[in-house]
């Protein structure tokens, strides 16, 4: 194989590698965009109902709709505690996903 043939072969190989790197860069950009869109969607689609649930439970806890018995008050406290826990988990997920 001549030196000219070898140079041409290496140029062809180099161009193929450049194209592969460009495709991989595009794939990485697309993956990053998908990740950001997914995080935003999950955050919004979960935060909205969590907020509504939390506010409804708070209104019940403030006795805006009347008094409740001890068992009802206990269940309400459990629900409030768990909706707060769910909200904290979602916030942590979003923070971790953005940092990753």
Buried (B, 14 or more C-beta within 10 A) or exposed (E): EEEEEEEEEEEEEEEEEEEEEEEEEEEEEEEEEEEEEEBEEBBEEBBEEBEEBBEEBEEBBEEEEEEBEEEEBEEBEEBBEEBEEBBEEBEEBBEEBEEE
